[in-house]
Amino acid sequence: MEKKRVKNIYKNYVDREEKKVIKSDFSKALIIAGSKNYPFAGLLAMKGTKLFSPGYLALTKASFNSFAYLAHCFLDCVFISVGDDKTSYLIDDSFQTILKYDSILFGNGVEESESNLKFLDKLIKEFQGILIIDATGIRLLKRIEKSTLLSKRCTIIITPHMKEAQDLFSSSLKTRDVSSYLTDAVNYSKKYDIYCILKSYDTLLVHKDKYVFERYDTPSLAKAGSGDFFAGMLLGSISNHQRIPLSLFDCINFTDNLFHMTASLLQKKKNIRLIDYNDLYEQIKNM
């Protein structure tokens, strides 16, 4: 995607020109992330989501991340309390609230537990919006019954890196070249009607028979936390993609291009090792 088009699309997200709008005209996005070992995963994602200003942004809050969230969240974020140190998201009195959101990000830093597997199974069966599954969520997804995926009510986007893709597709491939996974990704996407964006030093985006390769040179992104930030960006961009308007496929591709285009620009300005999610956030925000 051309740089000029990427910039114009992002401008359309932040320049809300309609005069007669209220906050409920825009989407409600929810981040379900974190555990005792990864209490900041939701905050990393939150930074990316806020670049696209959804009408509401909520995060799931438990005892393990409560202090971090209250200290570092944007002041307009809201919270859904979901449990205790067991870090289970399968809380009955919170589940109906969760279903009211338009788009959900699940999996960053969560525990690979039986309770969270049950939660994801229930979410796929009952949620009717757009569900992004990342990180630990992808490992849980592999354990979901095929019949559940075939009868799902939500639109699913997955964001695996190469090891996650190998496991999810039961592939014998060991290469980091995303193009090698095209057949596996197409077959999986066609079978379950799932959007797949495979992440390596390049990117492969697949939905059924439609696909696109993106070639990048952004080694600065090969560090912990960049995937959480990107998943948050994706949550923000897909939340209002129909208002731009963009197809969901083009929206995912645009977000990936914006992420890497910004990293490439920063690499020219700074030492590669010094680029982090705050640099990305500030660069995009001031575009």
Salt bridges, closest charged atoms under 4 A:
ASP15 OD2 - LYS11 NZ 2.88
GLU18 OE2 - ARG243 NH2 2.82
ASP76 OD2 - LYS50 NZ 2.65
GLU112 OE1 - ARG139 NE 2.89
GLU114 OE2 - ARG143 NH2 2.34
ASP121 OD2 - LYS125 NZ 2.97
GLU126 OE2 - LYS122 NZ 3.09
ASP134 OD1 - LYS199 NZ 3.63
GLU164 OE2 - HIS161 NE2 3.20
ASP167 OD2 - LYS163 NZ 2.89
ASP193 OD1 - HIS207 NE2 2.69
ASP193 OD1 - LYS208 NZ 3.77
ASP202 OD2 - ARG215 NH1 3.04
ASP209 OD1 - LYS190 NZ 3.39
ASP256 OD1 - HIS260 NE2 3.44
ASP279 OD1 - LYS270 NZ 2.90
GLU282 OE1 - LYS285 NZ 3.49
